[in-house]
Amino acid sequence: MSDNENEFEVTDSGATTTNLVEAGRLKNGSPVMIKDHPCKVTDFSTAKPGKHGSAKAMVGGKDVFTDKMYTETFGTGDMIPAPILEKTEWTLINLDEDDGTLTLMDQQGDTKEDLNLPTADHLSDVAKNIKRIFEEGKRECLVTVLKWGDKEQVASVREGSEQ
């Protein structure tokens, strides 16, 4: 037997950004993957088992990044993927008015400069509040960033302590 017979190619399955949950145990607000989009459940109902199979769960949810609605039907016993969403809070230290680039700093002092003001319609209030809090300069501008896999987006903002 040669050494080449036991060599295997290692690849990433991409599954590290999700875990499995039982479809019948979902509830409003639960994270779930619907048609390959990370969503939060907004509508959930079940149908009893009938003559031709097991009970079904009808799940509706909004994409956490685009706010678009998706629906899908699963068996209540099916194990379905749920996105592992990370929320982190950053302090806004600079806002470039020309291109909307945000300079953010975390609690350890690390900076991040690869995010812009949100431009999506459903986040227009967030963008307005970021500008208002930063321009007033009286309080810290604390920005919440939502991350799933390689995708990041500013999700919310709040006022922090006085400067």
C-alpha positions in Angstrom: 0.0 0.0 0.0 1.4 3.4 -0.9 1.0 6.6 1.1 -1.0 8.2 -1.7 -4.0 5.8 -1.2 -4.9 7.3 2.2 -4.8 11.0 1.3 -8.0 12.9 1.6 -8.9 16.4 0.5 -10.2 18.6 3.3 -12.9 21.1 2.5 -15.1 23.4 4.5 -18.8 22.4 4.4 -20.0 25.9 5.4 -22.0 24.4 8.2 -20.2 26.3 10.9 -22.6 29.2 10.6 -25.6 27.2 11.5 -26.8 24.6 14.0 -29.8 22.3 13.8 -33.2 22.8 15.5 -36.4 20.8 15.4 -39.0 22.5 13.2 -41.9 21.7 15.6 -40.2 23.6 18.4 -39.8 27.0 16.7 -41.5 30.1 18.0 -41.8 33.7 17.0 -38.3 35.4 17.2 -36.4 32.1 16.7 -33.6 32.2 14.1 -34.1 29.8 11.2 -32.8 29.4 7.7 -35.6 29.8 5.2 -34.7 29.2 1.5 -31.0 29.7 2.4 -31.6 33.1 4.1 -31.0 33.8 7.8 -34.4 34.8 9.1 -36.3 35.5 12.4 -39.6 33.6 12.7 -42.6 36.0 12.4 -45.4 33.4 11.7 -45.6 29.8 12.8 -48.4 27.3 12.6 -48.8 23.6 12.5 -51.1 21.2 10.7 -52.1 17.9 12.3 -51.0 14.6 10.7 -53.3 13.5 8.0 -54.0 10.5 5.9 -50.8 11.0 3.9 -48.1 11.7 6.4 -46.8 13.5 9.5 -47.6 16.9 11.0 -46.3 19.9 9.2 -45.0 23.3 10.4 -45.6 26.3 8.2 -42.9 28.9 9.0 -42.7 32.5 7.9 -39.8 34.8 8.7 -38.1 38.0 7.8 -34.5 38.0 6.5 -32.4 39.6 9.2 -30.4 41.6 6.7 -32.9 42.6 4.0 -36.3 42.5 5.9 -37.7 40.4 3.1 -40.4 37.8 4.0 -39.9 34.1 3.2 -42.1 31.1 4.0 -41.4 27.4 4.0 -43.1 24.2 5.2 -41.3 21.5 7.2 -42.2 18.3 8.9 -42.5 19.0 12.6 -39.9 16.4 13.4 -37.4 17.7 10.8 -34.1 19.0 12.0 -33.6 22.3 10.1 -30.7 24.7 10.1 -30.7 27.8 12.3 -28.2 30.6 11.7 -25.7 31.4 14.4 -26.1 35.2 14.6 -23.6 37.3 16.5 -24.5 40.8 17.8 -21.7 43.0 19.0 -21.8 46.6 20.2 -19.2 49.1 19.0 -18.6 52.8 19.9 -18.7 55.1 16.9 -15.5 57.2 16.9 -15.8 58.8 13.4 -18.4 59.2 10.6 -17.2 60.1 7.1 -20.1 62.2 5.8 -18.9 61.9 2.2 -19.1 58.1 1.7 -20.8 57.1 4.9 -17.9 55.0 6.3 -18.1 54.3 10.0 -15.0 54.0 12.3 -16.0 51.8 15.2 -14.1 50.7 18.3 -14.9 47.8 20.6 -14.3 47.5 24.4 -10.8 46.1 23.9 -9.8 49.2 21.8 -9.8 47.4 18.4 -11.1 49.5 15.5 -13.2 48.5 12.5 -13.5 50.6 9.4 -15.2 48.3 6.9 -18.9 49.2 7.6 -21.0 52.0 6.2 -24.1 53.7 7.3 -27.1 51.4 6.5 -28.8 52.3 3.2 -31.7 49.8 3.3 -35.2 51.3 3.7 -36.0 49.3 6.8 -32.8 50.8 8.5 -33.3 54.4 7.5 -34.2 55.4 11.1 -31.0 53.8 12.3 -28.9 55.8 9.9 -30.7 59.0 10.9 -30.2 58.3 14.6 -26.5 57.5 14.1 -26.0 60.9 12.3 -28.0 62.7 15.0 -26.2 61.2 18.0 -22.8 61.7 16.4 -23.4 65.3 15.4 -24.8 66.3 18.8 -21.6 64.9 20.4 -23.1 64.9 23.9 -23.3 61.1 24.4 -21.5 58.0 23.1 -23.0 56.6 19.9 -23.2 52.8 20.5 -23.8 50.8 17.2 -24.9 47.2 17.2 -23.5 45.1 14.4 -25.2 41.9 13.3 -22.9 39.2 11.8 -23.7 35.9 10.2 -20.8 34.2 8.4 -19.1 36.8 6.2 -22.1 39.1 6.2 -22.2 42.1 8.5 -24.6 45.0 8.9 -25.4 47.8 11.3 -28.6 46.7 13.0 -29.4 49.3 15.6 -28.0 52.3 17.6 -28.4 53.7 21.0 -27.1 56.6 23.1 -24.5 55.7 25.7 -23.0 57.6 28.6 -22.2 61.3 28.4 -18.8 62.2 26.9 
